[in-house]
Amino acid sequence: MRKIVFHMQTTVNNRIANAAGAFWEPFPWGEEETAYIAEQFSQADTWAMSRATYETIVPWWDKAARGETPDDAPAITAADRRFAKVQRNMTKVVFSRTLPSTTDRLVIGGDLVNELAALKRQDGNDILLSCGPKTLAPIASAPGVIDEYLLAVSPAVLSAGPRIFDGLTIDLALELTDAKVFNGGAIVSRYRVAAH
């Protein structure tokens, strides 16, 4: 059976965005960090995400995959190109009740817990999952759906904004399986959900 691996970038106090819902700036993230995440993503063939995550992140990386430089990027590095290529080749699954499916994305909008469990039973490699706490909470609270957490923690603390695990209704015991510390201060940790 495939694994579902939740991935998100956070602050030290687990905020994924500021109070306005935007990513925080500045935070140290460079070529070494991007290359490491690209390697983690290359173990998966599917990226499931909330509509907000999809609309914020995928067009930016698709532009980079086409060899273009996104407007807010000073330049595209070799690591950026590698990540862009990896994500471009992944099947995108988007959670939405209004967005249509296209040749570039499969849209699901029903019971996400059951739909993700069905995806896990299909043949293939790991499934990456990226979403905010409102979407994550019911999925993470359902035993056996998420297998691992891949968390990139930046050396920053935000006074307000959504936290990854807001709304969780169960306790999670996690086992650290890998950790990488980067010179800029970011730490990427991978945890396995411990058996109950």
Helices and strands as residue ranges (DSSP letters): E 4-11, H 31-41, E 44-50, H 51-65, H 78-88, E 91-95, E 106-108, H 112-121, E 126-130, H 133-140, E 148-154, E 174-181, E 187-193
